[in-house]
């Protein structure tokens, strides 16, 4: 199973990437929304972890572009520090299958969420 992490924080990418690799996932990363969107367009991903606060194009803009252009995409989980109800509602309304606040979930819990979204298949 292939997971794309779209996050500009190398520590976050390394931490979640390591935990996902330990769980048997193939992990790639994109450092900003623009490159992340290019990877989503390219295809081949089983799930995407998308931060909201990103350079070049934020996570909401990525989701808006996917909707507007009707881009085929895997399930997208927002993984961010933004925890306001308006942000959560907006992310889910734009098509994210889940909205996880980084401070509220351990990497292991995030891996469990991914497994639930992709049906536990690896």
PASEBA-1860 file (N, C-alpha, C; in nm, 3 decimals):
! residues 122
1> XXXXXXXX> 0.085/-0.118/0.000/0.000/0.000/0.000/0.089/0.124/0.000 ~ 0.051/0.220/-0.083/0.132/0.341/-0.097/0.064/0.460/-0.030 ~ 0.142/0.528/0.054/0.094/0.645/0.127/0.175/0.766/0.083 ~ 0.104/0.874/0.049/0.169/1.000/0.018/0.149/1.094/0.136 ~ 0.260/1.145/0.191/0.253/1.244/0.298/0.285/1.380/0.237 ~ 0.190/1.473/0.248/0.213/1.609/0.198/0.228/1.698/0.321 ~ 0.352/1.730/0.353/0.383/1.810/0.472/0.519/1.875/0.452 ~ 0.532/1.999/0.497/0.658/2.071/0.478/0.753/2.059/0.597
9> XXXXXXXX> 0.713/1.985/0.699/0.797/1.969/0.818/0.873/1.836/0.808 ~ 1.005/1.842/0.787/1.083/1.718/0.772/1.071/1.625/0.892 ~ 1.058/1.680/1.012/1.044/1.597/1.131/0.914/1.517/1.126 ~ 0.806/1.581/1.088/0.676/1.514/1.077/0.682/1.405/0.971 ~ 0.738/1.438/0.856/0.750/1.342/0.747/0.831/1.221/0.792 ~ 0.942/1.245/0.860/1.027/1.135/0.906/0.955/1.051/1.011 ~ 0.891/1.117/1.107/0.824/1.045/1.217/0.711/0.956/1.164 ~ 0.622/1.014/1.084/0.510/0.934/1.032/0.558/0.835/0.927
17> XXXXXXXX> 0.655/0.876/0.847/0.709/0.787/0.746/0.770/0.662/0.806 ~ 0.847/0.678/0.913/0.908/0.564/0.981/0.802/0.470/1.036 ~ 0.702/0.526/1.103/0.597/0.444/1.163/0.518/0.369/1.055 ~ 0.490/0.437/0.944/0.416/0.373/0.834/0.500/0.263/0.768 ~ 0.629/0.288/0.750/0.717/0.186/0.691/0.725/0.064/0.782 ~ 0.731/0.088/0.914/0.732/-0.024/1.009/0.605/-0.107/0.998 ~ 0.495/-0.043/0.961/0.367/-0.112/0.946/0.351/-0.175/0.807 ~ 0.453/-0.162/0.723/0.451/-0.227/0.593/0.406/-0.141/0.476
25> XXXXXXXX> 0.392/-0.012/0.497/0.349/0.077/0.389/0.470/0.131/0.312 ~ 0.448/0.156/0.184/0.546/0.227/0.100/0.512/0.375/0.112 ~ 0.608/0.457/0.152/0.580/0.597/0.183/0.664/0.690/0.095 ~ 0.599/0.792/0.042/0.666/0.899/-0.030/0.617/1.030/0.030 ~ 0.691/1.137/0.008/0.653/1.266/0.064/0.661/1.375/-0.043 ~ 0.577/1.476/-0.025/0.582/1.597/-0.105/0.591/1.714/-0.008 ~ 0.680/1.812/-0.035/0.707/1.918/0.063/0.610/2.036/0.060 ~ 0.518/2.036/-0.035/0.424/2.149/-0.044/0.300/2.105/-0.121
33> XXXXXXXX> 0.198/2.190/-0.118/0.071/2.155/-0.182/0.082/2.139/-0.332 ~ 0.163/2.221/-0.396/0.176/2.213/-0.542/0.233/2.078/-0.585 ~ 0.343/2.037/-0.522/0.403/1.908/-0.557/0.314/1.792/-0.512 ~ 0.246/1.809/-0.400/0.153/1.706/-0.355/0.040/1.685/-0.455 ~ -0.015/1.794/-0.506/-0.121/1.785/-0.606/-0.071/1.716/-0.732 ~ 0.051/1.746/-0.773/0.110/1.679/-0.890/0.117/1.528/-0.866 ~ 0.156/1.487/-0.746/0.164/1.344/-0.713/0.025/1.280/-0.713 ~ -0.074/1.351/-0.660/-0.211/1.299/-0.661/-0.258/1.281/-0.805
41> XXXXXXXX> -0.231/1.378/-0.890/-0.269/1.368/-1.032/-0.201/1.248/-1.098 ~ -0.075/1.225/-1.062/0.002/1.115/-1.120/-0.062/0.980/-1.084 ~ -0.118/0.972/-0.963/-0.190/0.851/-0.924/-0.103/0.745/-0.861 ~ -0.166/0.634/-0.827/-0.096/0.520/-0.770/-0.094/0.516/-0.618 ~ -0.161/0.613/-0.553/-0.161/0.619/-0.406/-0.285/0.550/-0.351 ~ -0.268/0.486/-0.236/-0.381/0.423/-0.168/-0.445/0.517/-0.067 ~ -0.367/0.610/-0.014/-0.418/0.709/0.082/-0.319/0.826/0.086 ~ -0.371/0.945/0.117/-0.288/1.064/0.127/-0.307/1.126/0.265
49> XXXXXXXX> -0.196/1.159/0.330/-0.198/1.240/0.453/-0.163/1.382/0.410 ~ -0.254/1.476/0.433/-0.238/1.612/0.384/-0.242/1.712/0.498 ~ -0.135/1.791/0.510/-0.134/1.902/0.605/-0.214/2.016/0.545 ~ -0.260/2.108/0.627/-0.332/2.225/0.576/-0.236/2.341/0.553 ~ -0.150/2.368/0.651/-0.059/2.482/0.641/0.065/2.438/0.563 ~ 0.067/2.477/0.435/0.174/2.437/0.344/0.218/2.555/0.258 ~ 0.344/2.553/0.213/0.385/2.657/0.118/0.327/2.631/-0.021 ~ 0.325/2.733/-0.101/0.282/2.732/-0.242/0.132/2.713/-0.260
57> XXXXXXXX> 0.074/2.617/-0.192/-0.068/2.587/-0.203/-0.107/2.514/-0.075 ~ -0.203/2.568/0.001/-0.236/2.501/0.128/-0.326/2.380/0.104 ~ -0.347/2.302/0.208/-0.424/2.179/0.196/-0.566/2.201/0.150 ~ -0.629/2.309/0.195/-0.765/2.339/0.149/-0.765/2.369/-0.001 ~ -0.663/2.441/-0.048/-0.654/2.470/-0.192/-0.632/2.342/-0.272 ~ -0.556/2.248/-0.217/-0.537/2.119/-0.283/-0.672/2.050/-0.298 ~ -0.749/2.044/-0.188/-0.880/1.979/-0.193/-0.976/2.052/-0.288 ~ -0.973/2.185/-0.285/-1.060/2.263/-0.375/-1.025/2.235/-0.521
65> XXXXXXXX> -0.896/2.226/-0.552/-0.853/2.198/-0.689/-0.897/2.058/-0.732 ~ -0.883/1.962/-0.643/-0.927/1.825/-0.673/-1.076/1.824/-0.706 ~ -1.156/1.895/-0.626/-1.300/1.901/-0.651/-1.330/1.973/-0.781 ~ -1.272/2.090/-0.799/-1.301/2.173/-0.917/-1.263/2.102/-1.047 ~ -1.148/2.035/-1.046/-1.099/1.969/-1.167/-1.143/1.823/-1.176 ~ -1.220/1.778/-1.077/-1.269/1.640/-1.073/-1.155/1.538/-1.091 ~ -1.049/1.560/-1.015/-0.931/1.474/-1.020/-0.960/1.345/-0.945 ~ -0.933/1.233/-1.009/-0.945/1.104/-0.941/-0.838/1.099/-0.833
73> XXXXXXXX> -0.879/1.057/-0.713/-0.785/1.059/-0.601/-0.819/0.950/-0.500 ~ -0.720/0.910/-0.422/-0.744/0.814/-0.314/-0.807/0.887/-0.195 ~ -0.844/0.814/-0.091/-0.892/0.881/0.031/-0.784/0.976/0.083 ~ -0.828/1.093/0.126/-0.736/1.194/0.179/-0.771/1.221/0.325 ~ -0.672/1.207/0.412/-0.687/1.236/0.554/-0.610/1.364/0.583 ~ -0.679/1.463/0.637/-0.609/1.585/0.678/-0.541/1.559/0.812 ~ -0.413/1.589/0.820/-0.333/1.572/0.941/-0.266/1.706/0.966 ~ -0.318/1.781/1.061/-0.278/1.921/1.075/-0.283/1.966/1.220
81> XXXXXXXX> -0.229/2.083/1.244/-0.238/2.144/1.377/-0.359/2.234/1.392 ~ -0.427/2.263/1.282/-0.546/2.349/1.289/-0.662/2.271/1.347 ~ -0.714/2.318/1.460/-0.819/2.243/1.528/-0.950/2.316/1.545 ~ -0.967/2.431/1.479/-1.092/2.505/1.492/-1.203/2.430/1.419 ~ -1.323/2.435/1.476/-1.438/2.366/1.417/-1.457/2.406/1.270 ~ -1.438/2.536/1.240/-1.457/2.582/1.101/-1.359/2.512/1.007 ~ -1.235/2.493/1.053/-1.134/2.426/0.970/-1.171/2.280/0.949 ~ -1.213/2.214/1.056/-1.253/2.074/1.047/-1.370/2.059/0.951
89> XXXXXXXX> -1.473/2.141/0.970/-1.591/2.136/0.883/-1.554/2.161/0.737 ~ -1.467/2.260/0.715/-1.426/2.293/0.578/-1.352/2.177/0.513 ~ -1.258/2.117/0.587/-1.182/2.005/0.533/-1.269/1.887/0.495 ~ -1.364/1.854/0.582/-1.453/1.742/0.554/-1.547/1.776/0.438 ~ -1.595/1.900/0.433/-1.683/1.942/0.324/-1.611/1.939/0.189 ~ -1.481/1.959/0.192/-1.402/1.957/0.068/-1.361/1.816/0.026 ~ -1.403/1.715/0.103/-1.381/1.578/0.059/-1.284/1.494/0.139 ~ -1.222/1.550/0.242/-1.134/1.468/0.326/-1.218/1.361/0.396
97> XXXXXXXX> -1.164/1.241/0.408/-1.237/1.133/0.475/-1.222/1.140/0.626 ~ -1.119/1.211/0.673/-1.100/1.227/0.818/-1.015/1.352/0.839 ~ -1.021/1.404/0.961/-0.948/1.525/0.997/-0.882/1.497/1.131 ~ -0.752/1.482/1.130/-0.678/1.449/1.252/-0.592/1.567/1.294 ~ -0.602/1.604/1.420/-0.519/1.711/1.475/-0.392/1.646/1.529 ~ -0.278/1.688/1.478/-0.150/1.624/1.509/-0.129/1.605/1.659 ~ -0.161/1.705/1.738/-0.136/1.699/1.882/-0.226/1.598/1.953 ~ -0.333/1.555/1.888/-0.429/1.464/1.953/-0.408/1.317/1.918
105> XXXXXXXX> -0.318/1.288/1.824/-0.299/1.150/1.780/-0.151/1.114/1.778 ~ -0.119/0.995/1.828/0.017/0.945/1.818/0.038/0.891/1.677 ~ 0.162/0.877/1.633/0.185/0.816/1.501/0.120/0.679/1.488 ~ 0.122/0.599/1.594/0.058/0.468/1.589/-0.092/0.481/1.565 ~ -0.155/0.577/1.629/-0.299/0.599/1.608/-0.327/0.645/1.465 ~ -0.238/0.724/1.409/-0.255/0.767/1.270/-0.244/0.646/1.176 ~ -0.148/0.558/1.202/-0.135/0.435/1.122/-0.263/0.353/1.132 ~ -0.321/0.344/1.252/-0.447/0.271/1.270/-0.559/0.334/1.190
113> XXXXXXXX> -0.564/0.467/1.187/-0.666/0.538/1.108/-0.649/0.507/0.959 ~ -0.525/0.508/0.913/-0.498/0.476/0.773/-0.543/0.334/0.742 ~ -0.509/0.241/0.829/-0.549/0.101/0.808/-0.701/0.089/0.799 ~ -0.772/0.164/0.882/-0.918/0.160/0.879/-0.971/0.217/0.746 ~ -0.908/0.322/0.698/-0.952/0.386/0.573/-0.928/0.295/0.453 ~ -0.813/0.228/0.450/-0.781/0.143/0.335/-0.826/-0.002/0.356 ~ -0.900/-0.026/0.460/-0.955/-0.158/0.484/-0.858/-0.256/0.546 ~ -0.749/-0.205/0.603/-0.653/-0.291/0.671/-0.566/-0.371/0.577
121> XX> -0.580/-0.351/0.445/-0.500/-0.426/0.348/-0.363/-0.361/0.333 ~ -0.261/-0.444/0.330/-0.125/-0.391/0.312/-0.051/-0.471/0.209
END
